[in-house]
Amino acid sequence: MLDALRAYLSDKLPLSEAQFAELAGLLTPRHLARHEVLVHQGEVGRYGAFVVRGCLRSFVTDERQKEHILQFAPENWWISDQHSLARQQPALFSIDALEDSEVLVFGAEFYARLQAFGPEFQMFFYQLLQNSLVALQRRLIGVLSAPAEVRYQEFLQLYPTLARRLPQRHIAAYLGITPESLSRIRGELARNG
């Protein structure tokens, strides 16, 4: 699994063998079975993950037990509840595996140790966090103002492989619509394009 991380980082962040070994020491390879929960909403989250194979999601469950998906994390994506990890506060959302997945998990010490890797590494993770914030802001604006068809097309651009891999109910929960509405949108797009 560490080879996948090395390949991911190779064109983004040059690390010496010693730096990579130190980084690898902060990550634990783990298999997550489909539906296995990594972080429970309302409990202090102890882990985040880098996805090597499979797909994870972050989601919140409301008082009516309806799930609202915030993010999908397929291969080469990072996922965590930053609030819970950094502050040791109850998690704002849950993270689970939508497919059997191979991940590299990390704890709160991962972020605390970033400065030891040098400014390039800190800048890399700062850019990841900045990209995540921008994506979240765009997603929020889309949910608040864009028609469902536009949100679905944006989903397809952001996660090009997931439309074929995930159940329709998960994609609909991400888009904030019913599975029936998603079927209608897919049908219209197929007829028009």
Contacts in CASP RR format, 6 or more apart in sequence:
PFRMAT RR
TARGET T0000
AUTHOR 0000-0000-0000
METHOD contacts of the structure
MODEL  1
MLDALRAYLSDKLPLSEAQFAELAGLLTPRHLARHEVLVHQGEVGRYGAF
VVRGCLRSFVTDERQKEHILQFAPENWWISDQHSLARQQPALFSIDALED
SEVLVFGAEFYARLQAFGPEFQMFFYQLLQNSLVALQRRLIGVLSAPAEV
RYQEFLQLYPTLARRLPQRHIAAYLGITPESLSRIRGELARNG
1 29 0 8 1.000
1 52 0 8 1.000
1 102 0 8 1.000
1 103 0 8 1.000
1 104 0 8 1.000
2 24 0 8 1.000
2 27 0 8 1.000
2 29 0 8 1.000
2 104 0 8 1.000
4 52 0 8 1.000
4 53 0 8 1.000
4 75 0 8 1.000
4 76 0 8 1.000
5 23 0 8 1.000
5 24 0 8 1.000
5 27 0 8 1.000
5 50 0 8 1.000
5 52 0 8 1.000
5 104 0 8 1.000
6 20 0 8 1.000
8 50 0 8 1.000
8 76 0 8 1.000
9 15 0 8 1.000
9 20 0 8 1.000
12 124 0 8 1.000
13 120 0 8 1.000
13 121 0 8 1.000
13 124 0 8 1.000
14 120 0 8 1.000
15 23 0 8 1.000
15 117 0 8 1.000
15 121 0 8 1.000
19 117 0 8 1.000
19 121 0 8 1.000
22 116 0 8 1.000
22 117 0 8 1.000
23 117 0 8 1.000
26 106 0 8 1.000
26 107 0 8 1.000
26 109 0 8 1.000
26 110 0 8 1.000
26 113 0 8 1.000
27 50 0 8 1.000
27 104 0 8 1.000
27 105 0 8 1.000
27 106 0 8 1.000
27 110 0 8 1.000
28 104 0 8 1.000
28 105 0 8 1.000
28 106 0 8 1.000
29 102 0 8 1.000
29 103 0 8 1.000
29 104 0 8 1.000
30 49 0 8 1.000
30 102 0 8 1.000
30 103 0 8 1.000
30 104 0 8 1.000
30 105 0 8 1.000
31 100 0 8 1.000
31 101 0 8 1.000
31 102 0 8 1.000
31 103 0 8 1.000
32 38 0 8 1.000
32 56 0 8 1.000
32 96 0 8 1.000
32 97 0 8 1.000
32 100 0 8 1.000
32 101 0 8 1.000
32 102 0 8 1.000
32 103 0 8 1.000
33 97 0 8 1.000
33 100 0 8 1.000
34 97 0 8 1.000
34 98 0 8 1.000
34 99 0 8 1.000
34 100 0 8 1.000
34 101 0 8 1.000
35 96 0 8 1.000
35 97 0 8 1.000
35 98 0 8 1.000
36 96 0 8 1.000
36 97 0 8 1.000
37 94 0 8 1.000
37 95 0 8 1.000
37 96 0 8 1.000
38 47 0 8 1.000
38 48 0 8 1.000
38 49 0 8 1.000
38 56 0 8 1.000
38 95 0 8 1.000
38 96 0 8 1.000
38 97 0 8 1.000
38 103 0 8 1.000
38 105 0 8 1.000
39 45 0 8 1.000
39 46 0 8 1.000
39 47 0 8 1.000
39 48 0 8 1.000
39 58 0 8 1.000
39 80 0 8 1.000
39 81 0 8 1.000
39 84 0 8 1.000
39 91 0 8 1.000
39 93 0 8 1.000
39 94 0 8 1.000
39 95 0 8 1.000
40 91 0 8 1.000
40 94 0 8 1.000
41 60 0 8 1.000
41 61 0 8 1.000
41 90 0 8 1.000
41 91 0 8 1.000
41 92 0 8 1.000
41 93 0 8 1.000
41 94 0 8 1.000
42 90 0 8 1.000
42 91 0 8 1.000
42 92 0 8 1.000
43 90 0 8 1.000
43 91 0 8 1.000
44 84 0 8 1.000
44 88 0 8 1.000
44 89 0 8 1.000
44 90 0 8 1.000
44 91 0 8 1.000
45 81 0 8 1.000
45 84 0 8 1.000
45 85 0 8 1.000
45 91 0 8 1.000
46 85 0 8 1.000
46 107 0 8 1.000
46 108 0 8 1.000
47 80 0 8 1.000
47 85 0 8 1.000
47 105 0 8 1.000
47 106 0 8 1.000
47 107 0 8 1.000
48 78 0 8 1.000
48 79 0 8 1.000
48 80 0 8 1.000
48 81 0 8 1.000
48 85 0 8 1.000
48 95 0 8 1.000
48 105 0 8 1.000
48 106 0 8 1.000
48 107 0 8 1.000
48 110 0 8 1.000
49 56 0 8 1.000
49 73 0 8 1.000
49 78 0 8 1.000
49 79 0 8 1.000
49 80 0 8 1.000
49 95 0 8 1.000
49 103 0 8 1.000
49 104 0 8 1.000
49 105 0 8 1.000
49 106 0 8 1.000
50 76 0 8 1.000
50 77 0 8 1.000
50 78 0 8 1.000
50 103 0 8 1.000
50 104 0 8 1.000
50 106 0 8 1.000
51 73 0 8 1.000
51 74 0 8 1.000
51 75 0 8 1.000
51 76 0 8 1.000
51 77 0 8 1.000
51 78 0 8 1.000
51 79 0 8 1.000
51 101 0 8 1.000
51 102 0 8 1.000
51 103 0 8 1.000
52 75 0 8 1.000
52 101 0 8 1.000
52 102 0 8 1.000
52 103 0 8 1.000
52 104 0 8 1.000
53 75 0 8 1.000
53 101 0 8 1.000
53 102 0 8 1.000
54 74 0 8 1.000
54 75 0 8 1.000
54 97 0 8 1.000
54 98 0 8 1.000
54 99 0 8 1.000
54 100 0 8 1.000
54 101 0 8 1.000
54 102 0 8 1.000
55 72 0 8 1.000
55 73 0 8 1.000
55 74 0 8 1.000
55 75 0 8 1.000
55 97 0 8 1.000
55 98 0 8 1.000
55 99 0 8 1.000
55 101 0 8 1.000
55 162 0 8 1.000
55 165 0 8 1.000
55 166 0 8 1.000
56 72 0 8 1.000
56 73 0 8 1.000
56 77 0 8 1.000
56 79 0 8 1.000
56 95 0 8 1.000
56 96 0 8 1.000
56 97 0 8 1.000
56 98 0 8 1.000
56 101 0 8 1.000
56 103 0 8 1.000
57 69 0 8 1.000
57 70 0 8 1.000
57 71 0 8 1.000
57 72 0 8 1.000
57 73 0 8 1.000
57 95 0 8 1.000
57 96 0 8 1.000
57 98 0 8 1.000
57 170 0 8 1.000
57 174 0 8 1.000
58 69 0 8 1.000
58 70 0 8 1.000
58 71 0 8 1.000
58 73 0 8 1.000
58 79 0 8 1.000
58 81 0 8 1.000
58 93 0 8 1.000
58 94 0 8 1.000
58 95 0 8 1.000
59 67 0 8 1.000
59 68 0 8 1.000
59 69 0 8 1.000
59 70 0 8 1.000
59 93 0 8 1.000
59 94 0 8 1.000
59 95 0 8 1.000
59 96 0 8 1.000
59 173 0 8 1.000
60 67 0 8 1.000
60 68 0 8 1.000
60 70 0 8 1.000
60 92 0 8 1.000
60 93 0 8 1.000
60 94 0 8 1.000
61 67 0 8 1.000
61 68 0 8 1.000
61 94 0 8 1.000
62 68 0 8 1.000
67 173 0 8 1.000
68 173 0 8 1.000
68 176 0 8 1.000
69 170 0 8 1.000
69 173 0 8 1.000
69 174 0 8 1.000
70 93 0 8 1.000
70 174 0 8 1.000
71 79 0 8 1.000
72 98 0 8 1.000
72 159 0 8 1.000
72 162 0 8 1.000
72 166 0 8 1.000
72 174 0 8 1.000
73 79 0 8 1.000
74 159 0 8 1.000
74 161 0 8 1.000
74 162 0 8 1.000
74 165 0 8 1.000
78 128 0 8 1.000
79 95 0 8 1.000
80 95 0 8 1.000
80 106 0 8 1.000
81 91 0 8 1.000
81 92 0 8 1.000
81 93 0 8 1.000
81 95 0 8 1.000
82 129 0 8 1.000
83 89 0 8 1.000
83 91 0 8 1.000
83 92 0 8 1.000
84 90 0 8 1.000
84 91 0 8 1.000
84 92 0 8 1.000
85 107 0 8 1.000
85 108 0 8 1.000
85 111 0 8 1.000
86 108 0 8 1.000
86 111 0 8 1.000
88 108 0 8 1.000
98 166 0 8 1.000
98 170 0 8 1.000
99 165 0 8 1.000
111 125 0 8 1.000
114 121 0 8 1.000
114 122 0 8 1.000
114 125 0 8 1.000
115 122 0 8 1.000
135 158 0 8 1.000
138 154 0 8 1.000
142 150 0 8 1.000
142 151 0 8 1.000
142 154 0 8 1.000
143 151 0 8 1.000
143 176 0 8 1.000
146 154 0 8 1.000
148 175 0 8 1.000
148 176 0 8 1.000
148 177 0 8 1.000
148 181 0 8 1.000
148 182 0 8 1.000
148 185 0 8 1.000
149 185 0 8 1.000
149 188 0 8 1.000
149 189 0 8 1.000
151 175 0 8 1.000
151 176 0 8 1.000
151 177 0 8 1.000
152 171 0 8 1.000
152 175 0 8 1.000
152 182 0 8 1.000
152 185 0 8 1.000
152 186 0 8 1.000
152 189 0 8 1.000
153 189 0 8 1.000
155 162 0 8 1.000
155 163 0 8 1.000
155 171 0 8 1.000
155 174 0 8 1.000
155 175 0 8 1.000
156 163 0 8 1.000
162 171 0 8 1.000
163 171 0 8 1.000
168 179 0 8 1.000
168 182 0 8 1.000
168 183 0 8 1.000
169 179 0 8 1.000
171 182 0 8 1.000
172 178 0 8 1.000
172 179 0 8 1.000
172 181 0 8 1.000
172 182 0 8 1.000
175 182 0 8 1.000
177 185 0 8 1.000
END
